[in-house]
Amino acid sequence: MNDVFDEKKAIEIRLRQVKETERRLLNELKAEREALLKRLEDLENSVGRKPELPTKTRRLNASAGGVRELAVAYLKERKVPVRAVEIQRFVEQETGKKISNMSAFMSALEPEFTRVQKLGRGLYIYEYGMD
């Protein structure tokens, strides 16, 4: 007799759990449906308009000019073609700042200092005779 009562009690508890889970799932589905409908409405309202893309702006590093000038001074001092790796080591040693992309660093430097010329793969020189 006690087994029947325990089973009945267990079934009642499980039914309450199922009912609670069912209610929670219905609420979650309702919230998701409302969010989807709102997003669909937003998309339909903006059909004719192009989405605004965020514009990226580069910050100028105030110390970059000094680092570039140091690299140019090193090239002036050497007076022979210098490998980019040597320039990088010198600048990093002098300033303590790491140059993560030496190719980009030198490409940014060349328009500013027209006498700095790239001779080939990773070779740079400061040309004195240019005007």
Backbone as CSV, one residue per row, in Angstrom:
resi,resn,N_x,N_y,N_z,CA_x,CA_y,CA_z,C_x,C_y,C_z
1,MET,0.832,-1.192,0.000,0.000,0.000,0.000,0.869,1.244,0.000
2,ASN,1.947,1.200,0.732,2.864,2.330,0.828,3.523,2.606,-0.514
3,ASP,3.775,1.529,-1.323,4.388,1.681,-2.636,3.484,2.464,-3.580
4,VAL,2.179,2.241,-3.513,1.225,2.942,-4.369,1.214,4.423,-4.027
5,PHE,1.248,4.712,-2.740,1.254,6.109,-2.316,2.522,6.810,-2.782
6,ASP,3.668,6.163,-2.668,4.934,6.745,-3.111,4.942,6.981,-4.614
7,GLU,4.391,6.015,-5.356,4.342,6.163,-6.818,3.415,7.311,-7.199
8,LYS,2.262,7.400,-6.516,1.305,8.475,-6.784,1.950,9.829,-6.500
9,LYS,2.653,9.919,-5.393,3.324,11.164,-5.004,4.393,11.527,-6.038
10,ALA,5.136,10.534,-6.499,6.191,10.761,-7.486,5.605,11.260,-8.808
11,ILE,4.476,10.675,-9.210,3.827,11.096,-10.466,3.329,12.527,-10.346
12,GLU,2.733,12.871,-9.214,2.249,14.238,-9.008,3.398,15.241,-9.051
13,ILE,4.514,14.897,-8.428,5.690,15.784,-8.434,6.205,15.961,-9.858
14,ARG,6.281,14.834,-10.584,6.780,14.903,-11.970,5.842,15.714,-12.857
15,LEU,4.533,15.595,-12.665,3.568,16.385,-13.439,3.758,17.878,-13.189
16,ARG,4.011,18.243,-11.931,4.280,19.657,-11.625,5.557,20.137,-12.325
17,GLN,6.578,19.287,-12.327,7.835,19.641,-13.002,7.617,19.829,-14.502
18,VAL,6.853,18.925,-15.105,6.573,19.012,-16.543,5.795,20.288,-16.843
19,LYS,4.799,20.580,-16.005,3.989,21.785,-16.203,4.858,23.043,-16.104
20,GLU,5.756,23.091,-15.126,6.653,24.246,-14.946,7.608,24.387,-16.134
21,THR,8.159,23.276,-16.581,9.068,23.294,-17.730,8.329,23.751,-18.984
22,GLU,7.116,23.254,-19.161,6.295,23.631,-20.307,6.021,25.134,-20.295
23,ARG,5.687,25.680,-19.134,5.402,27.113,-19.011,6.648,27.948,-19.337
24,ARG,7.808,27.516,-18.811,9.060,28.243,-19.047,9.440,28.216,-20.538
25,LEU,9.302,27.042,-21.167,9.625,26.926,-22.596,8.706,27.796,-23.450
26,LEU,7.425,27.811,-23.114,6.485,28.648,-23.861,6.852,30.125,-23.737
27,ASN,7.252,30.554,-22.544,7.668,31.945,-22.349,8.917,32.267,-23.164
28,GLU,9.891,31.338,-23.180,11.115,31.554,-23.958,10.817,31.628,-25.449
29,LEU,9.956,30.732,-25.935,9.592,30.744,-27.358,8.834,32.022,-27.726
30,LYS,7.974,32.469,-26.836,7.228,33.702,-27.075,8.187,34.895,-27.169
31,ALA,9.162,34.953,-26.261,10.137,36.049,-26.278,10.975,36.000,-27.552
32,GLU,11.372,34.798,-27.974,12.160,34.669,-29.204,11.339,35.089,-30.418
33,ARG,10.060,34.688,-30.477,9.189,35.065,-31.587,9.043,36.586,-31.662
34,GLU,8.872,37.239,-30.509,8.744,38.694,-30.493,10.027,39.368,-30.976
35,ALA,11.172,38.849,-30.573,12.452,39.417,-31.011,12.630,39.247,-32.516
36,LEU,12.269,38.080,-33.041,12.388,37.837,-34.484,11.449,38.742,-35.278
37,LEU,10.226,38.893,-34.797,9.274,39.771,-35.486,9.749,41.221,-35.476
38,LYS,10.317,41.658,-34.369,10.839,43.028,-34.278,11.994,43.220,-35.254
39,ARG,12.897,42.249,-35.322,14.039,42.343,-36.240,13.560,42.336,-37.685
40,LEU,12.575,41.498,-38.001,12.025,41.450,-39.355,11.397,42.789,-39.721
41,GLU,10.698,43.387,-38.797,10.088,44.696,-39.028,11.165,45.757,-39.276
42,ASP,12.238,45.711,-38.495,13.346,46.652,-38.690,13.961,46.491,-40.077
43,LEU,14.144,45.250,-40.499,14.730,44.995,-41.820,13.811,45.467,-42.938
44,GLU,12.513,45.249,-42.786,11.562,45.676,-43.808,11.499,47.197,-43.902
45,ASN,11.659,47.887,-42.793,11.638,49.347,-42.794,12.892,49.940,-43.422
46,SER,13.977,49.194,-43.435,15.234,49.730,-43.960,15.604,49.132,-45.313
47,VAL,14.643,48.639,-46.074,14.922,47.990,-47.362,15.584,48.948,-48.331
48,GLY,15.112,50.164,-48.441,15.644,51.120,-49.405,16.955,51.752,-48.989
49,ARG,17.267,51.706,-47.719,18.466,52.372,-47.219,19.637,51.408,-47.147
50,LYS,20.813,51.940,-47.411,22.028,51.148,-47.240,22.441,51.241,-45.782
51,PRO,22.886,50.140,-45.223,23.331,50.201,-43.829,24.599,51.038,-43.711
52,GLU,24.668,51.796,-42.646,25.843,52.627,-42.427,26.964,51.762,-41.881
53,LEU,28.070,51.767,-42.592,29.223,51.005,-42.145,30.081,51.891,-41.257
54,PRO,30.555,51.350,-40.177,31.422,52.165,-39.326,32.727,52.474,-40.057
55,THR,33.154,53.714,-39.987,34.392,54.096,-40.653,35.543,53.927,-39.683
56,LYS,36.609,53.379,-40.204,37.787,53.185,-39.373,38.716,54.371,-39.552
57,THR,39.160,54.889,-38.458,40.132,55.971,-38.516,41.377,55.527,-37.774
58,ARG,42.497,55.809,-38.364,43.751,55.440,-37.730,44.197,56.558,-36.813
59,ARG,44.617,56.164,-35.641,45.174,57.150,-34.726,46.636,57.333,-35.065
60,LEU,47.058,58.560,-35.090,48.470,58.817,-35.303,49.191,58.669,-33.975
61,ASN,50.203,57.865,-33.991,50.992,57.658,-32.788,51.994,58.802,-32.695
62,ALA,51.928,59.560,-31.637,52.783,60.743,-31.492,54.255,60.370,-31.506
63,SER,54.588,59.201,-31.005,55.994,58.814,-30.939,56.484,58.172,-32.230
64,ALA,55.591,57.911,-33.178,55.999,57.248,-34.420,56.958,58.125,-35.215
65,GLY,56.740,59.435,-35.194,57.635,60.345,-35.916,59.061,60.245,-35.413
66,GLY,59.221,60.190,-34.120,60.554,60.072,-33.534,61.217,58.759,-33.892
67,VAL,60.438,57.695,-33.925,60.973,56.379,-34.279,61.391,56.382,-35.744
68,ARG,60.580,56.993,-36.597,60.921,57.070,-38.028,62.206,57.872,-38.228
69,GLU,62.295,59.002,-37.535,63.500,59.830,-37.662,64.738,59.079,-37.185
70,LEU,64.590,58.275,-36.175,65.700,57.467,-35.681,66.139,56.453,-36.740
71,ALA,65.173,55.846,-37.417,65.494,54.888,-38.475,66.214,55.584,-39.622
72,VAL,65.768,56.790,-39.988,66.415,57.548,-41.066,67.827,57.945,-40.647
73,ALA,67.990,58.368,-39.413,69.325,58.737,-38.923,70.266,57.536,-38.990
74,TYR,69.764,56.360,-38.679,70.573,55.139,-38.757,70.990,54.873,-40.206
75,LEU,70.050,55.053,-41.131,70.378,54.854,-42.552,71.410,55.880,-43.021
76,LYS,71.264,57.131,-42.593,72.232,58.177,-42.961,73.619,57.819,-42.454
77,GLU,73.681,57.318,-41.246,74.953,56.994,-40.611,75.654,55.835,-41.318
78,ARG,74.909,54.852,-41.760,75.501,53.652,-42.347,76.027,53.885,-43.766
79,LYS,75.364,54.688,-44.582,75.784,55.057,-45.938,75.920,53.871,-46.900
80,VAL,75.461,52.710,-46.508,75.446,51.525,-47.376,74.060,50.891,-47.258
81,PRO,73.681,50.037,-48.202,72.382,49.365,-48.070,72.295,48.583,-46.756
82,VAL,71.165,48.742,-46.085,70.970,48.129,-44.772,69.725,47.247,-44.824
83,ARG,69.830,46.073,-44.225,68.680,45.175,-44.164,67.654,45.725,-43.177
84,ALA,66.387,45.508,-43.484,65.303,45.993,-42.621,65.410,45.409,-41.217
85,VAL,65.884,44.186,-41.122,66.021,43.545,-39.809,67.022,44.302,-38.943
86,GLU,68.089,44.792,-39.562,69.090,45.555,-38.809,68.498,46.874,-38.325
87,ILE,67.737,47.525,-39.193,67.077,48.782,-38.807,66.120,48.508,-37.648
88,GLN,65.359,47.430,-37.771,64.393,47.069,-36.731,65.092,46.826,-35.396
89,ARG,66.158,46.059,-35.409,66.895,45.782,-34.165,67.419,47.067,-33.536
90,PHE,67.987,47.942,-34.381,68.541,49.197,-33.876,67.449,50.052,-33.227
91,VAL,66.345,50.245,-33.943,65.259,51.096,-33.440,64.673,50.511,-32.158
92,GLU,64.439,49.214,-32.145,63.866,48.588,-30.949,64.819,48.674,-29.763
93,GLN,66.110,48.542,-30.035,67.101,48.622,-28.967,67.187,50.046,-28.410
94,GLU,67.141,51.034,-29.293,67.272,52.428,-28.863,66.021,52.947,-28.153
95,THR,64.852,52.579,-28.667,63.610,53.145,-28.129,62.904,52.229,-27.144
96,GLY,63.154,50.936,-27.257,62.428,49.986,-26.416,61.038,49.690,-26.943
97,LYS,60.698,50.239,-28.106,59.387,50.008,-28.714,59.526,48.939,-29.787
98,LYS,58.566,48.016,-29.811,58.607,46.917,-30.762,57.935,47.328,-32.067
99,ILE,58.584,47.008,-33.182,57.994,47.221,-34.501,57.483,45.863,-34.953
100,SER,56.163,45.712,-34.989,55.594,44.400,-35.289,55.597,44.095,-36.784
101,ASN,55.510,45.125,-37.626,55.485,44.904,-39.070,56.469,45.876,-39.708
102,MET,57.661,45.404,-39.934,58.729,46.270,-40.437,58.437,46.760,-41.847
103,SER,57.840,45.921,-42.663,57.515,46.318,-44.033,56.547,47.507,-44.036
104,ALA,55.527,47.439,-43.207,54.564,48.541,-43.110,55.227,49.789,-42.536
105,PHE,56.103,49.601,-41.565,56.820,50.724,-40.962,57.637,51.459,-42.025
106,MET,58.380,50.713,-42.826,59.217,51.334,-43.856,58.364,51.931,-44.975
107,SER,57.260,51.293,-45.319,56.366,51.836,-46.348,55.775,53.168,-45.906
108,ALA,55.484,53.306,-44.626,54.958,54.565,-44.100,56.049,55.621,-44.023
109,LEU,57.277,55.189,-43.858,58.407,56.104,-43.720,58.815,56.700,-45.077
110,GLU,58.762,55.902,-46.144,59.262,56.323,-47.454,58.615,57.596,-48.013
111,PRO,57.298,57.784,-47.965,56.732,59.032,-48.498,57.173,60.271,-47.714
112,GLU,57.380,60.109,-46.428,57.771,61.230,-45.577,59.242,61.601,-45.782
113,PHE,60.073,60.617,-45.977,61.507,60.824,-46.188,61.850,60.285,-47.577
114,THR,61.781,61.168,-48.582,61.912,60.731,-49.974,63.299,60.207,-50.314
115,ARG,64.290,60.541,-49.532,65.649,60.059,-49.811,65.852,58.608,-49.383
116,VAL,64.952,58.093,-48.590,65.033,56.678,-48.210,64.466,55.866,-49.366
117,GLN,65.291,54.977,-49.893,64.895,54.178,-51.045,64.973,52.692,-50.712
118,LYS,64.043,51.951,-51.267,64.070,50.499,-51.117,64.798,49.941,-52.330
119,LEU,65.865,49.216,-52.091,66.659,48.668,-53.188,66.143,47.312,-53.639
120,GLY,65.669,46.554,-52.743,65.197,45.208,-53.068,64.542,44.613,-51.855
121,ARG,64.530,43.303,-51.815,63.868,42.614,-50.703,64.526,42.946,-49.374
122,GLY,63.920,43.862,-48.643,64.389,44.174,-47.302,65.651,45.008,-47.233
123,LEU,66.085,45.583,-48.351,67.282,46.435,-48.346,66.882,47.887,-48.547
124,TYR,67.396,48.749,-47.680,67.086,50.175,-47.750,68.379,50.970,-47.700
125,ILE,68.336,52.154,-48.325,69.507,53.033,-48.322,69.026,54.475,-48.273
126,TYR,69.867,55.331,-47.725,69.608,56.772,-47.738,70.444,57.346,-48.864
127,GLU,69.783,57.933,-49.869,70.491,58.460,-51.039,70.752,59.947,-50.848
128,TYR,72.014,60.313,-50.851,72.414,61.700,-50.611,72.287,62.572,-51.844
129,GLY,72.473,62.030,-53.045,72.537,62.839,-54.256,71.203,63.283,-54.815
130,MET,70.094,62.952,-54.194,68.767,63.287,-54.739,68.387,64.728,-54.423
131,ASP,67.686,65.354,-55.361,67.114,66.688,-55.104,65.892,66.937,-55.876
